[in-house]
């Protein structure tokens, strides 16, 4: 009889041990899923924060473009080293924030980066004149270039 009790007791202990092992595995799986969810949340939050910062920066940089236009216009009418230095520093500042001028003179008209505000005699579909410079911000058009496009007579 004692043997049967020991067998039963041993079986109960094995069952308990198996049950505990299952619980440990279940808890380990839950912990791994929770950790993966947390890591995904961290990545998503970082991406959203960067997106919000980029959007805010884009709006501010866009608002600064008329100041750049005015400085460039002023250098055409006033020959002053200080003014030229201010213009250079301002352009360097914009470049440090990944703002780049869209190069358009003599190129084919590109509706993605340019806005045609007129046409005149010239080579078909080529930019003849630039009315207002355009700028890119992190590979996105911040302000399209306003251009005059050539047309055949």
N, C-alpha and C positions, 0 to 999 in steps of 0.2 A: 503494500500500500504506500509505503513511504516513497518508493520508486515512482509510482504513478503521480503522487503529489509533486515530486521533484520535476517530473516530465511536464506536468501541467504548469507548475511554477516557471519552468524554463521556457515553455511555449508562451506564456503570458509576458515574460520579460522580452522574448524575441519580438512578439507582436508590438509591445510598447516601444521597443527600440526601432522597429521598422516604421511605426507611426511617427516617432520623433524625427527619424531621418526624412520622411516625407514632408513633415512640417518645416524642417530646416531647409530642404530643397525648395519648397514653396516660398518660404520667406526670402531665400537667396534670390529666386527669380523675381519676386516682387521688388526687392531692393535694387536689382540690376535694371528693371524697367523704370523705377523711380529715378535712378541716377541718369539713365539715358534721357528721360523726359526733362530732367533738370538741365542737362547739358544742351539739349535742343532749345529749351527756353532761354538759356543764356545766349546762345547764338542768335536766336530770333530777336531778342531784346537789343543786342549789340547792333544788329543790322538795322533795326527800326530807329535806334538812336542816331546812327550814322545817316540814315535817310532824312530824318528830321533836321539834323545839322546841315546837311547838304542843301535841303530845301530852303532853310533860313539863309544860308550863305548865298544861294542863288538870287534870292530876292534882294539882298543888300547889294550884291555885286551888280545886279541889273540897274539898281537905282544910282550907282556910281558912274555908269557909262556916260550920262549927259555931262558930268564934270570932266571926264576925259575928252569928250567932244569939244567942250568949251576951251580947255587947255590947248588942244591941238589947233583950234581956230585962232586962238590968241597968238600962238607962235608964228602963224602965217602973217600976222599984221604987226606984231611987236618983236623986234629982234633983241632979245635979252637973254644973257647966259643963265640968270637965276630962274627965269621962266622955263627955259629948256631943261634945266636941272630938275625943276619941280615935275615937269612932264615925264622925264626919264624915271624919276623915283616913283611916280604914280603908276607908270606902266610896269615897273619892276614889282611893285606891290601887287598889282592885278595878276601878273605872271606867277607870283608866289602862291596865289590861290587858284592856279590852273586855269586862268582866263587867257585865251589866245585869240588873236585877231584872225578873222577868216580872210585868207588871201584870195582876191577875186579879180584883180586887174588882168585883162586879156584872157581870162579863162572862159570855158563854156559856162553858160547859165545853168545853175543848179538850184532847182526849186526847194530843195531841202535846207539850203543854207543861205539862200538869197531871196529877195523880194524885188520883182521887177516893178519899177515905178514909171517907166516910160521906155520908148525905143527911138532910135535915130539911125540914120544911114551908117552902115558899117558891115562888118563881117557877120553873117547870119548866126544868131544865137550865141554870140560872144559878148562878154561884158565890155562896154565901150567906156563907161564912166561909173565911178562910185560916188553916190550921193551921200551915203552915211555908212561908215564901216560897221561890219558885223563881228560878233564875238562868240566864241565857244567857251563853255564851262564844263570841264570834265567830259569831253566828247559829246556834249549836248549843246544845241544852239541856244545861246543866251539871248542874242538879238541877231536876227538875220540882217545881212548886208542889203542896203537899198541901192539898187543899181539901175543903170540905163543899159538896155540890151540892143545889140546891133540887129538891123534888118536889111534885107536887100531892097534896093530902090525900085 
